[in-house]
């Protein structure tokens, strides 16, 4: 497992023996948004591994200081979201929770209202968690299903972005990561033990559903 905690004048690639690396740990909060400017996907894909990443992506972001889970400045955006969908309980029924200041939906709505030029120059919005994955992939990563549930934008039943919530937060669906993935499902369907366990769980669930009520 790799922990990167110390700055150095030498690029990581020249200090790291990647053949001995099995796991990279990146601790992140889901409640935070990263705003990629128009053209950032090309910068991300062409980042030179022999140079510092913060230099390579210095001009990749339309918002330099991303809001995180400590943000409590979006009360009016939360109230507007709840009112537009029928109240706190209606929003909770739809997305799993009432509106919270730290959630991504209200954060993006405020960026759109207060920093319209920066918002209009944004081609993709990542959560902090999917942002880190994007750095490793060299392209925009989808958003994990569980993390999407902390945005006030996900229909928890359809597991898709709710169009009404997106309209309220003035979020362009094309700007947000349209793909949502389930990490658990990916593991279960991709790897030996998990794949077998997944099939066993499905069969057990099917058996339970056939029992008399």
C-alpha positions, -999 to +999 in steps of 0.1 A: +000+000+000+013+034-009+009+066+012+021+098-004+026+123+024+058+142+016+067+168-011+098+163-031+116+181-059+118+148-078+088+136-098+070+107-082+076+084-112+114+086-107+111+078-070+086+050-071+094+014-080+060+007-096+067-030-100+065-033-062+032-013-060+000-033-055-024-008-039-026+030-039-047+045-011-063+079-017-085+090+012-112+114-001-145+129+009-175+124-013-190+158-006-169+180-027-170+191-064-142+196-089-148+218-120-129+209-151-127+237-176-134+234-213-104+216-228-094+199-196-100+164-209-072+168-234-048+181-207-057+152-185-051+127-213-018+142-223-003+148-189+034+141-190+043+115-163+079+128-161+066+162-149+047+173-118+010+167-121+001+200-105+020+218-132+005+197-160-030+204-148-024+240-136-049+254-162-074+225-161-099+239-136-125+266-140-128+269-102-096+269-083-109+264-048-134+236-048-161+235-022-159+205+002-179+189+030-172+218+053-192+242+031-222+257+050-229+286+027-256+271+005-286+274+028-307+294+003-299+268-025-310+240-001-343+257+006-349+264-031-343+227-040-366+215-013-394+239-022-392+230-059-396+193-054-423+195-028-406+199+005-378+182+026-397+149+029-404+148-008-367+153-016-357+127+010-381+102-006-366+109-040-329+112-032-325+096+002-321+128+022-333+163+026-311+191+013-278+196+031-254+225+026-224+202+021-241+182-007-230+186-043-263+198-057-265+230-036-228+236-041-230+235-079-261+257-078-243+284-059-213+282-082-237+287-111-253+317-095-223+334-080-196+325-105-215+322-138-185+328-160-165+300-144-195+277-145-201+284-182-164+275-188-169+241-172-171+210-193-173+184-166-180+183-128-164+155-108-169+146-072-136+146-053-136+108-052-141+105-090-116+133-095-088+111-080-098+082-102-097+104-132-060+113-124-052+076-125-073+069-156-061+099-176-098+105-185-130+114-167-140+087-143-177+078-136-191+086-102-196+058-077-232+050-070-228+054-032-211+088-037-238+099-061-263+093-033-247+122-014-255+148-040-292+155-036-294+147-073-297+110-076-330+091-078-322+063-054-348+040-070-339+044-107-302+049-098-300+077-123-297+115-121-331+130-114-339+155-142-360+178-120-332+181-094-307+188-121-329+216-134-333+231-100-296+232-094-291+246-129-268+217-136-262+207-172-264+169-174-236+170-200-214+188-175-219+163-148-205+128-151-233+110-168-220+076-160-227+061-125-210+029-115-214+006-086-180-004-072-195-033-053-212-046-085-179-042-104-160-062-079-186-089-077-189-094-114-152-091-122-133-112-096-134-148-086-146-149-050-168-119-054-183-132-086-193-165-069-206-147-038-227-124-060-243-154-078-250-170-044-265-139-030-288-135-060-300-171-057-306-167-020-326-135-027-346-152-054-354-181-030-365-156-003-389-139-027-406-171-035-415-179+001-451-174+012-459-141+029 
